[in-house]
Every structure is written in C-alpha cells, then in structure tokens.
C-alpha cells in the first residue's frame, strides 16, 4: 500500500496505507465460522496499531514502505526488532487489507456451499449490500465533517514533530463539504474517494467486488464452472489492471470452501503466510522472490500470504484462540472500529501527542488511551449504527424479494 514524485502518486499510495475491513453480513444471526470472526478481530487490531505506528513512529515502517516513510539515521536495537519480519507482519497494513478481502469472499459465498436455499440468501445479500455498507460509512463521514468543522484535527501539527509525511497528507486546511456529501452518497463506495475518512478507499473494492462475487455465484451453474472462473479473472484484470489483485483476493477467498487442507499442513501454511505477510523491500530474505506479472511485488506476495493464512484458520487451526471471547468481541465491532479509529487518531491521539512529552512512556500512554477511546466509540457505533444498518439492509432485501414473489 504504498510515493512522492507527484501529488497524485502520493495520494494513491498513501491511501493504500489505510487498510480494510471485512464488512460483515446482512443476517443478524452469527456467522457460520467463528474462527473467521476471530481472525477479523486480530486483523482489526493490526490496523489500529499500524496507523498509530505510521503516525508517531514512521521509521519502523520504512522497509515495508520505503517510498513513504524515511529510515531512521541511527536505529536502535528496539528499532531493528520492531521493524523486523518477526513483528512487522502484525504492523503491516497491506497484510490486513488482503486478509479482510479474503475473509470477505469466504463469508459472502458461504451460503452457496452450505445452505439449501443458497440462491435466495445470495440475492438478499446482493440487494442489501449498498445499505449494509454505506449507512455506517455515511455516519462516519458526518462525524468526521463535524470534527473537521470544529477544528479538532491536529494531525498536521503532530506530523511536524513525528516526521510522518503520511500523517501530514490528511485533513488539509480547505476541504469541500459539498465533496463530503458526494462521498456520503456514492463517491466513497463506488470510486473509493474519501477526503473526510481516508480508510474508505477500500470500500470501492469491497462493494464492487462483493457484487461481482454474489452475482457470479447467483448466475453460475453448479457444475463445469472452471471456464467461467477463468473468464471472470480475465475480465477483472482487463477492467482493473494491477488493482485486480484485490478483487482476486475476494474471489479466491470464496474458493476456500471447496479446498480441504490436511491438518498436518496447517502450521506450515501459517508460518509461510506470516513470512509472506511481512514482505519488505529492503530485506535480504525477500530479495530472491521474483516479480510476478505487472503486479506490485509486495501486494502480490502479501495477498498470497493472506490466502495461506485464512485457509487453515477457517478449517480449524487455532480454533480455541480465534473463538475466544475477546477476539469474537473485536470481530463483532471490527467494521465500526475500522471506520472510527482514524478519526480518533487524527483528533484525540494527535492532540495528546502534542500535549505529552515525546518519550516512550508518553507514547505508550497515548496508545492505550487511543485504543480505549476507539473501542468505546466503536462499541456504541456498532450498537446504534452498524446493527441497525444490517437490519435495515435485511428488511430492504426482503421487501424486494417478497415484491417480486407477489408479482409472479
């Protein structure tokens, strides 16, 4: 996900630092695979930590995003440790993005493989997708517009101290509220534009990719679909070029239902996935990996890593961990946390960063308060915005399905 030579290229690559979130399901009942929810919770925490590091300790991400973050002139042992592949997989925004896309494909397509009335459920998801995704998005943009108009965003001042060019890019002195309204209605979800909440760049891929996936499963025959799959991937590449890799992740995530992996391979796949997920440009252990087609080298291998990680986990690897209460909680509020954490970071955390001394203890205190506030706000957002959006989308799709049935 990841600048500089022109303002346009800066915007495109900086946006990619804002990882996505698997958006969830239309049904109010629990998902069929709790491990998927737990993994979503882990990836959610990775996103939250990633942006905090990118804002206040940007040099730790230099090897992963060398054109975005500058290296520290005299790195310490701490710097070397927390910028190594042993830890960077949990700080990688790209890896979290890919995991969420793979999970999205897996969760959305589950009725096709498991439900008797799969076609009906898939149609409901297709019809309700806009409301399910865009209502919470719209509320997050309104919250951001209020914070911006009240001048609560202090990321520009904080970036001058932390040295994060990435942080300095957001919320400039003049933003158009008319543009914000356009983002609310369609620009965020259709074009991926998001001047008031940069993490929404992924909504274009999530929304369009989910509609393509659902439409494909609704229309395709149960048998002899290999040529259709090949045609789908070629069409996606023809339409989206290098960005098609993100759509591929959604499609391939759905195919994990059809793959059985023996348990003896689970740990090997997870270790390989974490290795690929921590891909770094400036690291000798990755230099031998070849360039594949036109895709960005890091995006390609991180996407492969995400698929290799999701596959054994949804088939039972680490089940007790991923089905634990804490990770289920984070999985439940993950979309809300994804939408709100960047707003908390650029307002509350940046203001606290300016107030507290620039020490290790100050950063630790800032991080825990940032996490606490973001989780608290997300819990309320989930209860009063996200859940109602799911129910409204469900009722909307039911209305059209029943209307069509009554007219037949």
Secondary structure per residue as TSV (DSSP state, phi and psi in degrees):
chain	resnum	aa	ss	phi	psi
A	1	X	-	360.0	89.1
A	2	X	-	-177.6	360.0
A	3	X	-	360.0	151.1
A	4	X	-	155.4	-48.8
A	5	X	S	-47.9	-35.4
A	6	X	S	-135.8	158.9
A	7	X	H	-64.8	-29.7
A	8	X	H	-68.2	-44.9
A	9	X	H	-67.1	-33.5
A	10	X	H	-60.7	-46.1
A	11	X	H	-61.9	-46.2
A	12	X	H	-62.3	-44.2
A	13	X	H	-78.4	-34.2
A	14	X	H	-67.0	-36.2
A	15	X	H	-60.0	-36.4
A	16	X	T	-69.7	-10.3
A	17	X	T	-78.2	-5.3
A	18	X	S	-101.7	87.9
A	19	X	-	-62.6	159.8
A	20	X	-	-104.0	-179.1
A	21	X	-	-126.4	139.5
A	22	X	-	-65.4	130.9
A	23	X	-	-85.2	-19.0
A	24	X	-	115.8	-155.5
A	25	X	-	-132.7	155.9
A	26	X	S	-74.6	-36.8
A	27	X	-	-68.0	148.7
A	28	X	S	-87.2	-13.0
A	29	X	S	-75.9	159.8
A	30	X	-	-61.3	153.5
A	31	X	-	-68.5	161.9
A	32	X	S	-76.3	-17.6
A	33	X	-	-128.8	102.0
A	34	X	H	-68.1	-27.9
A	35	X	H	-62.4	-34.6
A	36	X	H	-63.2	-41.0
A	37	X	H	-64.2	-41.0
A	38	X	H	-64.2	-41.8
A	39	X	H	-64.0	-37.2
A	40	X	H	-60.4	-37.8
A	41	X	H	-64.3	-41.0
A	42	X	H	-63.7	-46.7
A	43	X	H	-62.9	-34.1
A	44	X	H	-61.0	-46.4
A	45	X	H	-64.4	-34.6
A	46	X	H	-62.1	-41.4
A	47	X	H	-62.3	-46.0
A	48	X	H	-61.0	-45.2
A	49	X	H	-69.2	-39.4
A	50	X	H	-55.8	-47.3
A	51	X	H	-70.3	-32.8
A	52	X	H	-64.8	-44.5
A	53	X	H	-63.6	-44.4
A	54	X	H	-60.9	-30.4
A	55	X	H	-81.4	-42.1
A	56	X	H	-117.7	-17.1
A	57	X	-	-133.6	56.6
A	58	X	G	-63.0	-26.5
A	59	X	G	-63.9	-22.8
A	60	X	G	-66.8	-19.4
A	61	X	G	-101.7	8.0
A	62	X	T	-59.6	-45.3
A	63	X	T	-67.6	-26.9
A	64	X	T	-83.9	-33.6
A	65	X	S	-133.7	69.0
A	66	X	T	-64.2	-24.0
A	67	X	T	-87.4	-6.9
A	68	X	T	-106.5	-42.6
A	69	X	S	-115.7	132.6
A	70	X	-	-79.6	149.9
A	71	X	-	-77.8	153.2
A	72	X	-	-78.2	135.5
A	73	X	T	-63.9	-42.0
A	74	X	T	-127.7	80.8
A	75	X	-	-67.3	143.9
A	76	X	-	-92.8	177.1
A	77	X	H	-61.3	-39.0
A	78	X	H	-58.8	-45.8
A	79	X	H	-62.1	-43.8
A	80	X	H	-64.1	-38.6
A	81	X	H	-67.4	-47.1
A	82	X	H	-84.2	-0.4
A	83	X	T	-112.9	11.7
A	84	X	S	-89.8	160.7
A	85	X	H	-58.5	-21.0
A	86	X	H	-63.8	-28.4
A	87	X	H	-119.6	-22.6
A	88	X	H	-68.2	-22.8
A	89	X	H	-59.8	-30.8
A	90	X	H	-84.0	-14.2
A	91	X	H	-100.8	-2.4
A	92	X	-	-81.7	115.2
A	93	X	H	-65.5	-39.1
A	94	X	H	-59.3	-42.4
A	95	X	H	-64.4	-42.6
A	96	X	H	-62.6	-40.4
A	97	X	H	-57.4	-50.7
A	98	X	H	-63.4	-40.2
A	99	X	H	-60.3	-44.1
A	100	X	H	-66.1	-37.3
A	101	X	H	-66.7	-42.6
A	102	X	H	-62.8	-45.0
A	103	X	H	-61.6	-37.5
A	104	X	H	-60.5	-47.3
A	105	X	H	-62.8	-39.9
A	106	X	H	-64.7	-46.7
A	107	X	H	-70.8	-44.8
A	108	X	H	-64.7	-33.6
A	109	X	T	-89.2	-3.3
A	110	X	H	-57.1	-37.1
A	111	X	H	-60.2	-33.3
A	112	X	H	-60.5	-34.3
A	113	X	H	-95.9	-15.4
A	114	X	H	-128.1	-18.3
A	115	X	-	-107.6	144.1
A	116	X	T	-69.0	-40.5
A	117	X	T	-99.9	49.1
A	118	X	H	-62.2	-39.4
A	119	X	H	-59.9	-41.7
A	120	X	H	-64.6	-44.3
A	121	X	H	-65.1	-42.7
A	122	X	H	-62.9	-39.1
A	123	X	H	-64.6	-39.1
A	124	X	H	-63.1	-43.4
A	125	X	H	-63.0	-40.0
A	126	X	H	-62.2	-48.0
A	127	X	H	-68.5	-33.3
A	128	X	H	-93.5	2.5
A	129	X	H	-62.6	-41.9
A	130	X	H	-61.6	-48.8
A	131	X	H	-65.4	-41.5
A	132	X	H	-61.4	-39.4
A	133	X	H	-85.7	-44.2
A	134	X	H	-83.4	-25.1
A	135	X	H	-63.4	-50.0
A	136	X	H	-62.7	-36.4
A	137	X	H	-60.6	-45.5
A	138	X	H	-60.6	-42.1
A	139	X	H	-65.2	-39.6
A	140	X	H	-64.5	-36.4
A	141	X	H	-68.2	-40.6
A	142	X	H	-61.0	-44.3
A	143	X	H	-59.4	-43.5
A	144	X	H	-64.9	-39.6
A	145	X	H	-63.9	-36.9
A	146	X	H	-66.2	-46.7
A	147	X	H	-60.0	-40.7
A	148	X	H	-66.7	-45.0
A	149	X	H	-66.6	-28.5
A	150	X	T	-88.1	3.3
A	151	X	T	59.7	42.2
A	152	X	-	-91.1	-8.5
A	153	X	-	-83.2	119.8
A	154	X	-	-120.4	24.9
A	155	X	H	-66.2	-31.1
A	156	X	H	-65.5	-42.9
A	157	X	H	-67.3	-40.4
A	158	X	H	-67.0	-36.6
A	159	X	H	-65.5	-29.4
A	160	X	H	-65.0	-26.8
A	161	X	H	-91.0	-44.4
A	162	X	H	-76.0	-21.7
A	163	X	-	79.9	15.5
A	164	X	-	-86.9	105.2
A	165	X	H	-65.6	-31.7
A	166	X	H	-59.4	-45.9
A	167	X	H	-66.2	-31.9
A	168	X	H	-72.6	-13.2
A	169	X	T	-74.7	-27.0
A	170	X	S	-93.9	152.6
A	171	X	S	51.9	62.9
A	172	X	-	-67.7	178.5
A	173	X	S	-67.1	-24.3
A	174	X	-	-128.3	112.6
A	175	X	-	-124.9	141.2
A	176	X	-	-86.0	125.3
A	177	X	H	-72.8	-26.6
A	178	X	H	-63.7	-41.0
A	179	X	H	-63.5	-38.5
A	180	X	H	-60.8	-39.5
A	181	X	H	-65.9	-38.4
A	182	X	H	-64.8	-38.3
A	183	X	I	-61.0	-39.7
A	184	X	I	-61.8	-43.5
A	185	X	I	-79.3	-46.4
A	186	X	I	-152.0	-27.2
A	187	X	I	-65.3	-38.8
A	188	X	I	-65.5	-47.0
A	189	X	I	-82.7	-23.3
A	190	X	I	-101.2	-40.5
A	191	X	I	-106.4	-13.4
A	192	X	-	79.0	12.3
A	193	X	-	-81.1	141.2
A	194	X	-	-161.7	80.5
A	195	X	S	-76.1	-21.5
A	196	X	S	-101.4	-6.2
A	197	X	-	-159.0	93.8
A	198	X	G	-62.7	-23.5
A	199	X	G	-67.4	-10.1
A	200	X	G	-78.5	0.2
A	201	X	G	-59.6	-26.7
A	202	X	G	-78.4	-13.3
A	203	X	H	-64.6	-31.2
A	204	X	H	-59.2	-48.1
A	205	X	H	-67.6	-43.1
A	206	X	H	-63.7	-45.9
A	207	X	H	-70.4	-55.3
A	208	X	H	-65.3	-42.8
A	209	X	H	-61.6	-40.2
A	210	X	H	-68.9	-37.4
A	211	X	H	-65.5	-41.2
A	212	X	H	-63.3	-45.1
A	213	X	H	-62.6	-49.2
A	214	X	H	-63.7	-43.5
A	215	X	H	-61.6	-38.2
A	216	X	H	-64.3	-45.2
A	217	X	H	-71.4	-28.3
A	218	X	H	-69.4	-38.7
A	219	X	H	-94.0	-26.2
A	220	X	S	-75.4	148.8
A	221	X	-	-73.3	159.5
A	222	X	S	-68.0	-31.1
A	223	X	S	-115.5	161.9
A	224	X	-	53.3	55.3
A	225	X	-	-110.4	8.0
A	226	X	H	-60.1	-46.2
A	227	X	H	-63.7	-35.1
A	228	X	H	-65.1	-40.5
A	229	X	H	-63.3	-44.8
A	230	X	H	-61.1	-43.8
A	231	X	H	-61.3	-39.6
A	232	X	H	-62.1	-46.6
A	233	X	H	-65.3	-38.8
A	234	X	H	-65.8	-40.3
A	235	X	H	-64.6	-42.0
A	236	X	H	-62.0	-42.3
A	237	X	H	-66.6	-39.3
A	238	X	H	-63.8	-36.7
A	239	X	H	-81.8	-37.1
A	240	X	H	-118.8	-5.9
A	241	X	G	60.4	-131.7
A	242	X	G	-60.7	-32.7
A	243	X	G	-69.3	-13.1
A	244	X	H	-60.9	-21.2
A	245	X	H	-57.3	-37.6
A	246	X	H	-67.0	-38.7
A	247	X	H	-68.1	-36.3
A	248	X	H	-58.3	-39.1
A	249	X	H	-61.0	-40.1
A	250	X	H	-64.9	-46.8
A	251	X	H	-63.8	-45.3
A	252	X	H	-67.1	-31.5
A	253	X	H	-60.4	-36.2
A	254	X	H	-67.8	-29.7
A	255	X	G	-76.8	-8.9
A	256	X	G	-63.8	-21.8
A	257	X	G	-63.3	-29.5
A	258	X	G	-94.3	5.2
A	259	X	-	-116.8	128.1
A	260	X	-	-107.7	127.0
A	261	X	-	-113.6	120.7
A	262	X	-	-56.8	144.5
A	263	X	G	-59.0	-30.0
A	264	X	G	-65.0	-17.8
A	265	X	G	-95.9	-8.8
A	266	X	H	-59.5	-51.0
A	267	X	H	-64.2	-38.9
A	268	X	H	-62.9	-42.3
A	269	X	H	-64.8	-40.9
A	270	X	H	-64.6	-44.1
A	271	X	H	-62.7	-43.9
A	272	X	H	-62.6	-40.3
A	273	X	H	-63.3	-43.5
A	274	X	H	-66.7	-35.3
A	275	X	H	-62.4	-49.5
A	276	X	H	-68.7	-35.0
A	277	X	H	-67.0	-20.4
A	278	X	T	-97.3	21.4
A	279	X	-	-49.6	133.9
A	280	X	-	-132.6	140.7
A	281	X	T	-72.5	-35.1
A	282	X	T	-106.2	59.7
A	283	X	-	-148.5	127.6
A	284	X	T	-61.9	-26.6
A	285	X	T	-76.2	-5.2
A	286	X	T	-115.9	-9.0
A	287	X	T	-63.0	-27.2
A	288	X	T	-77.5	-15.0
A	289	X	S	-67.9	130.3
A	290	X	-	-78.6	156.4
A	291	X	-	-71.1	135.4
A	292	X	-	-116.2	110.7
A	293	X	T	57.1	-147.7
A	294	X	T	-88.9	-2.0
A	295	X	S	-73.7	148.4
A	296	X	-	-62.3	134.0
A	297	X	H	-57.2	-46.6
A	298	X	H	-65.9	-43.2
A	299	X	H	-61.4	-40.5
A	300	X	H	-63.6	-51.7
A	301	X	H	-73.2	-31.5
A	302	X	H	-68.6	-36.9
A	303	X	H	-64.9	-42.7
A	304	X	H	-60.3	-42.9
A	305	X	H	-60.2	-39.8
A	306	X	H	-64.1	-42.0
A	307	X	H	-63.9	-42.9
A	308	X	H	-67.3	-26.6
A	309	X	H	-79.7	-45.7
A	310	X	H	-65.1	-39.1
A	311	X	H	-55.1	-54.3
A	312	X	H	-72.0	-29.3
A	313	X	H	-69.2	-41.9
A	314	X	H	-73.2	-11.0
A	315	X	T	-102.0	12.3
A	316	X	T	117.1	-7.8
A	317	X	T	-66.2	129.4
A	318	X	T	64.3	31.1
A	319	X	H	-56.5	-44.4
A	320	X	H	-62.4	-36.4
A	321	X	H	-70.9	-50.7
A	322	X	H	-73.7	-18.4
A	323	X	T	-98.0	8.9
A	324	X	S	-66.8	155.9
A	325	X	H	-59.4	-40.8
A	326	X	H	-66.6	-42.3
A	327	X	H	-73.7	-31.3
A	328	X	H	-65.2	-37.0
A	329	X	H	-62.9	-47.5
A	330	X	H	-66.9	-33.9
A	331	X	H	-63.7	-37.6
A	332	X	H	-66.5	-41.2
A	333	X	T	-96.1	8.8
A	334	X	H	-59.6	-43.3
A	335	X	H	-64.2	-42.7
A	336	X	H	-62.8	-43.8
A	337	X	H	-65.3	-37.8
A	338	X	H	-61.2	-42.8
A	339	X	H	-72.0	-30.0
A	340	X	H	-103.4	-25.1
A	341	X	H	-62.8	-35.1
A	342	X	H	-68.8	-32.5
A	343	X	H	-68.0	-40.3
A	344	X	H	-64.9	-40.9
A	345	X	I	-61.8	-48.5
A	346	X	I	-77.2	-13.0
A	347	X	I	-107.5	-75.8
A	348	X	I	-63.8	-51.8
A	349	X	I	-67.8	-39.6
A	350	X	H	-67.0	-38.3
A	351	X	H	-65.2	-41.4
A	352	X	H	-65.9	-36.4
A	353	X	H	-61.5	-38.7
A	354	X	H	-71.8	-28.4
A	355	X	H	-84.5	-42.7
A	356	X	S	-77.7	157.1
A	357	X	-	-65.8	147.4
A	358	X	S	-81.2	68.8
A	359	X	S	-126.0	169.2
A	360	X	H	-60.3	-43.0
A	361	X	H	-63.7	-39.2
A	362	X	H	-63.9	-40.2
A	363	X	H	-67.9	-40.1
A	364	X	H	-63.0	-44.9
A	365	X	H	-61.8	-44.0
A	366	X	H	-60.0	-43.9
A	367	X	H	-63.3	-44.9
A	368	X	H	-68.1	-35.9
A	369	X	H	-69.9	-38.9
A	370	X	H	-59.9	-46.2
A	371	X	H	-64.6	-43.9
A	372	X	H	-62.2	-46.1
A	373	X	H	-67.5	-42.2
A	374	X	H	-63.1	-41.9
A	375	X	H	-66.5	-43.1
A	376	X	H	-61.9	-45.9
A	377	X	H	-65.1	-38.3
A	378	X	H	-68.1	-35.2
A	379	X	H	-63.0	-42.7
A	380	X	H	-68.2	-40.6
A	381	X	H	-62.9	-41.6
A	382	X	I	-61.3	-43.7
A	383	X	I	-69.8	-40.7
A	384	X	I	-107.6	-6.6
A	385	X	I	-126.5	-54.4
A	386	X	I	-68.4	-49.3
A	387	X	H	-61.8	-45.9
A	388	X	H	-60.2	-34.9
A	389	X	H	-64.7	-39.7
A	390	X	H	-62.7	-45.2
A	391	X	H	-66.5	-40.3
A	392	X	H	-65.4	-41.1
A	393	X	H	-63.0	-39.5
A	394	X	H	-63.7	-45.3
A	395	X	H	-67.1	-37.6
A	396	X	H	-61.6	-46.9
A	397	X	H	-67.8	-38.0
A	398	X	H	-61.1	-40.9
A	399	X	H	-60.0	-45.9
A	400	X	H	-71.7	-36.0
A	401	X	H	-64.3	-45.2
A	402	X	H	-66.6	-37.2
A	403	X	H	-63.1	-42.9
A	404	X	H	-64.7	-39.5
A	405	X	H	-65.3	-40.6
A	406	X	H	-69.8	-23.9
A	407	X	H	-86.1	-10.8
A	408	X	-	-82.8	360.0
